[in-house]
């Protein structure tokens, strides 16, 4: 994983999404800054995660454009946090 102090994390979410909320809480707990994009109000974001990335569920987490996954995945969040702590 290629991470730097300027690593960008984007969480593509939707309202009333339990996995989205759990993902955001886990990122917050690790102190990881992220941008949240609501796919129900941003058609281009919905098209990006479904057409370009191939996901059909929320949340979709994208780290620096090349590392992405769908759903609540604490192991992936931990890996991002660990990689960032090594570069800090």
Backbone bond lengths (Angstrom), bond angles and torsions (degrees), N, CA, C in turn:
res aa  C-N    CA-C-N  psi(-1)  N-CA   C-N-CA  omega(-1)  CA-C   N-CA-C  phi
1 X - - - 1.442 - - 1.521 108.54 -
2 X 1.302 116.59 127.94 1.455 122.34 -179.83 1.519 108.88 -94.59
3 X 1.332 117.56 104.70 1.457 120.90 -178.64 1.510 110.04 -127.08
4 X 1.308 115.26 147.37 1.454 121.86 176.49 1.512 108.29 -136.31
5 X 1.317 115.87 177.57 1.459 120.13 176.93 1.525 110.87 -62.16
6 X 1.320 116.85 -19.83 1.461 121.03 -179.96 1.526 111.80 -100.88
7 X 1.308 117.09 22.46 1.456 120.97 179.27 1.521 109.89 -58.61
8 X 1.318 115.10 133.53 1.459 120.71 178.62 1.517 109.51 -105.21
9 X 1.316 115.54 128.28 1.455 121.90 176.61 1.525 107.34 -117.94
10 X 1.321 115.63 127.98 1.457 120.63 176.84 1.520 108.40 -122.23
11 X 1.328 115.56 131.43 1.458 121.95 176.73 1.527 107.45 -109.95
12 X 1.316 115.92 113.10 1.462 121.74 175.46 1.523 106.30 -90.26
13 X 1.328 116.68 114.74 1.458 121.04 -171.99 1.522 110.72 -131.72
14 X 1.331 114.35 -178.56 1.459 121.22 174.62 1.524 107.75 -145.95
15 X 1.333 117.23 158.39 1.466 120.33 -178.73 1.530 111.92 -62.93
16 X 1.323 115.28 152.21 1.467 123.15 176.17 1.527 112.34 56.41
17 X 1.311 116.47 36.49 1.464 122.50 -179.24 1.527 108.20 -107.54
18 X 1.318 116.43 110.53 1.464 121.06 -176.76 1.528 110.99 -61.62
19 X 1.326 117.83 -46.57 1.465 120.16 -179.30 1.532 111.28 -64.76
20 X 1.329 116.71 -33.93 1.472 120.23 176.78 1.526 109.57 -62.81
21 X 1.334 115.99 -47.73 1.461 120.11 -179.29 1.522 111.43 -63.31
22 X 1.314 117.44 -40.50 1.463 120.58 178.89 1.528 110.53 -65.03
23 X 1.318 117.00 -39.23 1.465 121.14 178.95 1.517 110.42 -63.75
24 X 1.320 117.03 -46.37 1.468 120.38 -179.40 1.527 111.08 -64.02
25 X 1.330 117.12 -39.70 1.468 120.14 177.58 1.526 111.00 -63.79
26 X 1.329 117.05 -40.66 1.468 120.70 179.33 1.526 110.87 -65.96
27 X 1.321 117.47 -41.21 1.470 120.66 177.02 1.523 110.20 -63.91
28 X 1.334 116.61 -43.26 1.467 120.80 178.12 1.528 110.82 -60.94
29 X 1.336 116.52 -44.03 1.466 121.18 -179.20 1.528 111.34 -60.71
30 X 1.333 116.44 -35.10 1.468 120.99 178.69 1.528 112.03 -83.11
31 X 1.328 117.13 -4.14 1.459 120.39 -179.88 1.518 113.11 73.58
32 X 1.327 117.13 25.20 1.463 121.44 -178.52 1.523 109.94 -92.76
33 X 1.314 115.96 123.26 1.461 120.86 177.81 1.522 109.32 -76.04
34 X 1.319 115.93 142.68 1.460 120.20 179.78 1.522 109.76 -150.76
35 X 1.304 114.63 161.40 1.452 122.24 173.48 1.513 107.12 -107.58
36 X 1.322 116.33 131.90 1.463 120.31 178.13 1.523 109.60 -102.29
37 X 1.320 116.05 133.97 1.459 122.11 177.59 1.526 107.94 -124.34
38 X 1.331 116.48 122.33 1.462 122.22 178.59 1.525 108.58 -83.51
39 X 1.317 116.50 112.29 1.469 120.01 -176.45 1.524 112.81 -73.21
40 X 1.338 117.32 -12.62 1.465 119.06 177.94 1.522 111.72 -80.59
41 X 1.321 117.18 -15.82 1.468 120.44 179.85 1.520 112.49 -117.45
42 X 1.320 116.84 -0.93 1.465 121.68 -178.35 1.531 108.54 -128.13
43 X 1.337 117.38 88.46 1.470 120.30 -176.86 1.528 114.03 -56.12
44 X 1.320 118.01 -36.04 1.468 120.15 -179.96 1.528 110.84 -64.87
45 X 1.325 117.13 -35.66 1.464 120.82 178.59 1.525 110.61 -68.57
46 X 1.329 116.48 -41.12 1.462 119.83 177.56 1.524 110.51 -62.53
47 X 1.311 116.61 -42.18 1.465 120.59 178.01 1.530 110.75 -63.48
48 X 1.331 116.99 -40.41 1.468 121.40 179.51 1.529 111.25 -60.25
49 X 1.346 117.12 -50.01 1.469 118.15 -175.46 1.523 112.59 -73.39
50 X 1.338 117.43 -28.57 1.467 118.76 -179.28 1.523 112.61 -88.27
51 X 1.320 116.66 -47.25 1.469 120.35 -175.53 1.530 112.49 -83.10
52 X 1.329 116.86 -49.38 1.467 120.41 -175.78 1.529 112.58 -77.87
53 X 1.341 116.37 -43.86 1.466 119.42 -176.71 1.526 113.01 -95.06
54 X 1.327 117.95 -21.20 1.456 121.38 175.95 1.518 116.24 84.60
55 X 1.324 118.12 18.95 1.464 120.76 -179.65 1.523 110.83 -94.82
56 X 1.332 116.02 150.91 1.459 120.74 179.00 1.524 111.77 -126.39
57 X 1.321 116.95 15.78 1.460 120.91 179.55 1.520 109.77 -140.46
58 X 1.322 115.59 162.54 1.455 121.64 176.04 1.524 107.82 -115.38
59 X 1.315 116.68 154.43 1.460 126.65 -2.53 1.527 111.54 -81.32
60 X 1.311 114.06 161.61 1.460 121.23 168.04 1.516 106.09 -116.15
61 X 1.322 116.53 127.08 1.455 122.26 -179.12 1.516 107.57 -110.63
62 X 1.334 115.19 128.49 1.458 121.15 179.38 1.524 107.75 -121.80
63 X 1.331 115.79 125.21 1.461 122.14 178.39 1.520 107.42 -113.55
64 X 1.323 116.26 114.36 1.470 121.93 178.03 1.525 114.02 51.24
65 X 1.309 117.30 37.43 1.465 124.41 173.09 1.527 115.76 68.06
66 X 1.332 119.48 -21.70 1.465 119.42 -174.02 1.528 114.14 -111.19
67 X 1.304 118.42 -9.96 1.458 123.24 -179.33 1.527 106.74 -120.66
68 X 1.328 117.49 114.28 1.461 118.86 -177.94 1.520 110.94 -148.17
69 X 1.324 114.74 155.68 1.455 121.74 177.57 1.523 108.88 -156.53
70 X 1.327 115.86 166.43 1.460 121.89 177.82 1.521 109.36 -117.61
71 X 1.326 115.49 147.39 1.456 121.54 177.27 1.516 112.42 89.27
72 X 1.334 114.73 167.99 1.456 120.89 177.76 1.517 108.19 -75.25
73 X 1.332 116.15 119.33 1.460 120.88 -176.89 1.534 108.79 -137.78
74 X 1.334 117.02 88.10 1.465 119.93 -177.26 1.523 113.64 -59.83
75 X 1.329 117.91 -31.38 1.467 119.98 178.97 1.525 111.07 -65.28
76 X 1.309 117.83 -40.75 1.471 121.08 178.52 1.530 110.38 -67.55
77 X 1.334 116.74 -39.75 1.466 120.39 178.08 1.522 109.50 -63.18
78 X 1.321 116.68 -42.99 1.469 121.30 177.70 1.522 110.69 -61.11
79 X 1.324 117.67 -41.10 1.465 121.34 179.77 1.525 111.13 -64.10
80 X 1.322 117.14 -40.55 1.469 120.50 177.31 1.524 109.78 -64.37
81 X 1.331 117.12 -45.32 1.465 120.98 179.75 1.524 110.89 -61.57
82 X 1.329 117.17 -43.08 1.465 120.90 179.97 1.523 110.91 -64.65
83 X 1.321 116.97 -42.43 1.466 120.33 179.57 1.521 110.74 -64.38
84 X 1.312 116.69 -39.59 1.468 119.66 179.22 1.522 111.48 -68.66
85 X 1.331 117.56 -35.83 1.465 119.39 -179.87 1.526 111.20 -68.36
86 X 1.327 117.42 -28.16 1.467 120.42 177.75 1.525 111.84 -73.91
87 X 1.338 117.16 -26.55 1.461 120.14 -178.17 1.519 112.24 -94.19
88 X 1.325 116.89 -9.07 1.472 120.15 -177.48 1.507 111.42 -76.39
